[in-house]
Amino acid sequence: YHLELPGNTPPAPRQDTFNVGIATNWTTSAGSQFTVLRGDRSRVLRQSQTAIDTRALYEPADWTSQAIEVDVKAAQFANDTAAISLITRWQGPDNFYEFVYGPHRFEFRRMASGTLRTLYSVPGPWLNFMQPGRNYRLRLESIGTRHQFFIDGHLYLSLFSTGMTHGRVGVGTYRASADFDNVQITPSPLTSIYRNYFHIS
């Protein structure tokens, strides 16, 4: 007996908790200060540079369909435009998707051939923005032409955009310091098998 697998078997999910004390699969941008340190409860990937924008890219997952999910706790925002970002389909600084989330920002952006375009943004009064010192579970999916963003398991954004068809995933900061932990990278979307909304009177 033998088991035959289809030729288009999706790649296996990846996970990084940084508990080994190093971030061997990550490439960081010049001038950034990404370091694996002890956080509140476990080791985290900490970025402490607030004077420049930074990125850390996960090298082993150059996929077509991809999602990155991570625990994020920001420590400091240097100005009103400071934020945290999740990145998908990174092919280089001129081609990628990213979601930008901060105390005054909620944006989904596409960089294509060096041209940056904001595809979606939310004005301040309509959203509870990211606050320093609080832990958030953030997730960005790019599956086919659909892109979705989740905060603490709740879907906040779903839209369609054509452009880059593959690339790496990553995290970034815009004039902010933050801890990143419990990174999960998968080739499939988040799917609810069962959901129930309880009404409390």
Sine and cosine of phi, psi and omega as CSV:
sin_phi,cos_phi,sin_psi,cos_psi,sin_omega,cos_omega
0.00,0.00,0.57,-0.82,0.09,-1.00
-0.54,-0.84,0.34,-0.94,-0.03,-1.00
-0.94,-0.34,0.82,-0.57,0.04,-1.00
-0.98,-0.19,0.80,-0.61,0.03,-1.00
-0.98,-0.22,0.60,-0.80,0.04,-1.00
-0.90,0.45,0.45,-0.89,-0.06,-1.00
-0.93,0.38,-0.35,0.94,-0.04,-1.00
-0.97,-0.23,0.58,0.82,0.02,-1.00
-0.86,0.52,0.79,-0.61,-0.02,-1.00
-0.92,0.40,0.44,-0.90,0.03,-1.00
-0.92,0.40,0.43,-0.90,-0.01,-1.00
-0.96,0.30,0.60,-0.80,0.06,-1.00
-0.86,0.52,0.45,-0.89,0.03,-1.00
-0.87,-0.50,0.44,-0.90,0.00,-1.00
-0.59,-0.81,0.59,-0.81,0.07,-1.00
-0.61,-0.79,0.90,-0.44,0.04,-1.00
-0.96,-0.26,-0.06,1.00,0.04,-1.00
0.90,0.44,0.28,0.96,-0.03,-1.00
-0.95,0.31,-0.28,0.96,0.05,-1.00
-0.98,0.21,-0.17,0.99,0.09,-1.00
1.00,-0.07,-0.03,1.00,0.04,-1.00
-0.65,-0.76,0.33,-0.94,0.01,-1.00
-0.89,-0.45,0.94,0.33,-0.16,-0.99
-0.94,0.35,-0.45,0.89,-0.08,-1.00
-1.00,-0.02,0.10,1.00,-0.10,-1.00
-0.93,-0.37,0.66,-0.75,0.13,-0.99
-0.94,-0.35,0.81,-0.59,-0.08,-1.00
-0.96,-0.28,0.45,-0.89,-0.04,-1.00
-0.98,0.22,0.38,-0.92,-0.03,-1.00
-0.88,0.47,0.70,-0.71,0.03,-1.00
1.00,0.06,-0.18,0.98,0.01,-1.00
-0.97,0.26,0.26,-0.97,0.00,-1.00
-0.79,-0.62,0.86,0.51,0.07,-1.00
-0.99,0.15,0.83,-0.56,-0.01,-1.00
-0.59,-0.81,0.64,-0.77,0.09,-1.00
-0.99,0.11,0.87,-0.49,-0.04,-1.00
-0.71,-0.71,0.21,-0.98,0.09,-1.00
-0.97,0.25,0.84,-0.54,0.06,-1.00
-1.00,-0.04,-0.46,-0.89,-0.01,-1.00
-0.90,0.44,-0.67,0.74,-0.08,-1.00
-0.80,-0.60,-0.34,0.94,-0.05,-1.00
-0.40,-0.92,0.01,-1.00,0.05,-1.00
-0.95,0.30,0.56,-0.83,-0.02,-1.00
-0.69,-0.72,0.30,-0.95,0.16,-0.99
-1.00,-0.06,0.95,-0.31,-0.10,-0.99
-0.97,-0.22,0.74,-0.67,0.10,-0.99
-0.91,-0.41,0.91,-0.41,-0.15,-0.99
-0.95,-0.33,0.04,1.00,-0.02,-1.00
-1.00,0.09,0.85,-0.53,0.02,-1.00
-0.92,-0.40,0.04,1.00,-0.04,-1.00
-1.00,0.01,-0.31,0.95,-0.03,-1.00
-0.68,-0.74,0.17,-0.99,0.12,-0.99
-1.00,0.09,0.58,-0.81,-0.08,-1.00
-0.70,-0.71,0.32,-0.95,0.08,-1.00
-0.55,-0.83,0.52,-0.85,0.16,-0.99
-0.75,-0.66,0.84,-0.54,-0.10,-0.99
-0.93,-0.38,0.70,-0.72,0.01,-1.00
-1.00,0.05,0.91,-0.42,-0.19,-0.98
-0.96,0.27,-0.62,0.78,-0.18,-0.98
-0.96,0.28,-0.06,1.00,-0.14,-0.99
-0.86,-0.51,0.96,0.27,0.13,-0.99
-1.00,-0.08,1.00,0.02,-0.15,-0.99
-0.88,-0.48,0.27,-0.96,0.10,-1.00
-0.99,0.16,-0.85,0.53,0.09,-1.00
-0.99,-0.13,0.77,-0.64,-0.09,-1.00
-0.40,-0.91,0.45,-0.89,0.09,-1.00
-0.61,-0.79,0.64,-0.77,0.10,-1.00
-0.86,-0.52,0.76,-0.65,0.00,-1.00
-0.77,-0.64,0.70,-0.72,-0.14,-0.99
-0.42,-0.91,0.55,-0.83,0.18,-0.98
-0.99,0.14,0.76,-0.65,-0.03,-1.00
-0.76,-0.65,0.74,-0.67,0.15,-0.99
-0.74,-0.67,0.94,-0.34,0.00,-1.00
-0.98,0.20,0.63,-0.78,0.03,-1.00
-0.98,-0.19,-0.61,0.79,-0.07,-1.00
-0.46,-0.89,0.65,-0.76,0.15,-0.99
-0.90,-0.43,0.85,-0.53,-0.15,-0.99
-0.97,0.25,-0.43,0.90,-0.02,-1.00
-0.41,-0.91,-0.08,-1.00,-0.09,-1.00
-0.95,0.33,-0.32,0.95,0.01,-1.00
-0.99,-0.16,0.02,1.00,-0.01,-1.00
-0.91,0.42,0.54,-0.84,-0.08,-1.00
-0.23,-0.97,0.15,-0.99,0.13,-0.99
-0.95,-0.33,0.50,-0.86,0.04,-1.00
-0.70,-0.71,0.51,-0.86,0.21,-0.98
-0.93,-0.36,0.61,-0.79,-0.15,-0.99
-0.82,-0.57,0.66,-0.75,0.17,-0.99
-0.76,-0.65,0.39,-0.92,0.08,-1.00
0.80,0.59,0.66,0.75,0.04,-1.00
-0.95,0.32,0.89,-0.46,0.09,-1.00
-0.94,-0.35,-0.06,1.00,-0.06,-1.00
0.55,-0.83,0.11,-0.99,-0.06,-1.00
-0.90,0.44,-0.20,0.98,0.00,-1.00
-0.98,-0.20,-0.06,1.00,-0.05,-1.00
-0.52,-0.86,0.93,-0.36,0.04,-1.00
-0.09,-1.00,0.23,-0.97,0.20,-0.98
-0.93,-0.36,0.49,-0.87,0.11,-0.99
-0.41,-0.91,0.50,-0.87,0.16,-0.99
-0.94,-0.34,0.76,-0.65,-0.09,-1.00
-0.91,-0.41,0.82,-0.57,-0.11,-0.99
-0.68,-0.74,0.82,-0.57,-0.01,-1.00
-0.40,-0.92,-0.14,-0.99,-0.02,-1.00
-0.88,0.47,-0.41,0.91,-0.02,-1.00
-0.73,-0.68,0.29,0.96,-0.08,-1.00
-0.66,-0.75,0.64,-0.77,0.11,-0.99
-0.49,-0.87,1.00,-0.08,-0.16,-0.99
-0.65,-0.76,0.58,-0.81,0.20,-0.98
-0.91,-0.41,0.79,-0.61,-0.15,-0.99
-0.75,-0.66,0.45,-0.89,0.08,-1.00
-0.79,-0.61,0.81,-0.59,0.15,-0.99
-0.97,-0.23,0.89,-0.45,-0.04,-1.00
-0.76,-0.65,0.87,-0.49,-0.01,-1.00
0.80,0.60,0.61,0.79,0.05,-1.00
1.00,0.10,-0.01,1.00,0.01,-1.00
-0.97,-0.25,0.87,-0.49,-0.03,-1.00
-1.00,-0.03,0.76,-0.64,0.00,-1.00
-0.73,-0.68,0.78,-0.62,0.09,-1.00
-1.00,0.10,0.91,-0.42,-0.05,-1.00
-1.00,0.04,-0.40,0.92,-0.02,-1.00
-0.36,-0.93,0.65,-0.76,0.10,-1.00
-0.50,-0.87,0.40,-0.92,-0.01,-1.00
-0.84,-0.54,0.77,-0.64,0.06,-1.00
-0.94,0.34,0.39,-0.92,-0.13,-0.99
-0.77,0.64,-0.75,0.66,-0.14,-0.99
-0.91,0.41,-0.18,0.98,-0.14,-0.99
-0.99,-0.17,0.10,0.99,-0.11,-0.99
-0.48,-0.88,0.53,-0.85,0.18,-0.98
-0.99,0.10,0.95,-0.32,-0.10,-0.99
-0.99,0.13,0.22,-0.97,-0.03,-1.00
-0.89,0.45,0.69,-0.73,0.01,-1.00
-0.89,-0.46,0.64,-0.77,0.02,-1.00
-0.91,0.41,0.56,-0.83,0.04,-1.00
1.00,0.04,-0.17,0.99,0.02,-1.00
-0.97,-0.25,0.63,-0.78,0.03,-1.00
-1.00,0.07,0.75,-0.66,0.05,-1.00
-0.85,-0.53,0.59,-0.81,0.15,-0.99
-0.98,-0.22,0.95,-0.32,-0.08,-1.00
-0.94,-0.34,0.57,-0.82,-0.01,-1.00
-0.59,-0.81,0.76,-0.65,0.10,-1.00
-0.84,-0.54,0.79,-0.61,0.02,-1.00
-0.91,-0.42,0.66,-0.75,0.20,-0.98
-0.76,-0.65,0.99,-0.10,-0.05,-1.00
-0.89,-0.45,0.94,-0.34,-0.12,-0.99
0.89,0.45,-0.81,-0.59,0.04,-1.00
-0.98,-0.19,0.09,1.00,-0.01,-1.00
-0.99,-0.15,0.70,-0.72,0.00,-1.00
-0.80,-0.60,0.75,-0.66,-0.04,-1.00
-0.72,-0.70,0.55,-0.84,0.00,-1.00
-0.79,-0.62,0.73,-0.68,-0.03,-1.00
-0.85,-0.52,0.60,-0.80,0.14,-0.99
-0.84,-0.55,0.88,-0.48,-0.01,-1.00
0.79,0.61,0.66,0.75,0.07,-1.00
0.99,0.11,-0.07,1.00,-0.02,-1.00
-0.98,-0.21,0.74,-0.67,0.01,-1.00
-0.96,0.27,0.84,-0.54,0.00,-1.00
-0.93,-0.36,-0.32,0.95,-0.09,-1.00
-0.45,-0.89,0.70,-0.71,0.12,-0.99
-0.56,-0.83,0.85,-0.52,0.02,-1.00
-0.48,-0.88,0.19,-0.98,-0.02,-1.00
-0.90,-0.43,0.67,-0.74,0.03,-1.00
-0.44,-0.90,0.75,-0.66,0.09,-1.00
-1.00,-0.04,0.44,-0.90,-0.02,-1.00
0.32,-0.95,-0.79,-0.61,0.01,-1.00
-0.87,0.50,0.69,-0.73,-0.05,-1.00
-0.98,-0.22,-0.15,0.99,0.03,-1.00
-0.32,-0.95,0.09,-1.00,0.02,-1.00
0.49,-0.87,-0.14,-0.99,-0.01,-1.00
-0.99,-0.13,0.19,-0.98,0.07,-1.00
-0.94,-0.35,0.28,-0.96,0.01,-1.00
-0.14,-0.99,-0.01,-1.00,0.08,-1.00
-0.81,-0.58,0.36,-0.93,-0.01,-1.00
-0.45,-0.89,0.21,-0.98,0.08,-1.00
-0.70,-0.71,0.56,-0.83,0.13,-0.99
-0.89,-0.46,0.99,-0.16,-0.01,-1.00
0.79,0.62,0.71,0.71,-0.03,-1.00
-0.60,-0.80,0.47,-0.88,0.14,-0.99
-0.93,-0.36,0.59,-0.81,-0.11,-0.99
-0.30,-0.95,0.35,-0.94,0.13,-0.99
-0.96,-0.27,0.70,-0.71,0.06,-1.00
-0.88,-0.48,0.68,-0.73,-0.06,-1.00
-0.45,-0.89,0.30,-0.95,0.10,-0.99
0.79,0.62,0.82,0.57,-0.03,-1.00
-0.98,0.20,0.76,-0.65,0.11,-0.99
-0.83,-0.56,0.75,-0.66,0.00,-1.00
-0.83,-0.56,0.86,-0.50,-0.09,-1.00
-0.75,-0.66,0.39,-0.92,0.04,-1.00
-1.00,-0.08,0.23,0.97,-0.10,-1.00
-0.69,-0.72,0.38,-0.93,-0.01,-1.00
-0.98,0.21,0.30,-0.95,0.11,-0.99
-0.97,0.24,0.81,-0.59,-0.06,-1.00
-0.82,-0.57,0.77,-0.63,0.06,-1.00
-1.00,0.07,0.90,-0.44,0.06,-1.00
-0.98,0.19,-0.58,0.82,0.02,-1.00
-0.52,-0.85,0.66,-0.75,0.05,-1.00
-0.57,-0.82,0.66,-0.75,0.01,-1.00
-0.64,-0.77,0.78,-0.63,0.05,-1.00
-0.98,-0.19,0.93,-0.36,-0.05,-1.00
-1.00,0.09,0.74,-0.67,0.03,-1.00
-0.99,-0.15,0.85,-0.53,0.02,-1.00
-0.94,-0.34,0.88,-0.48,-0.02,-1.00
-0.99,-0.14,0.00,0.00,0.00,0.00
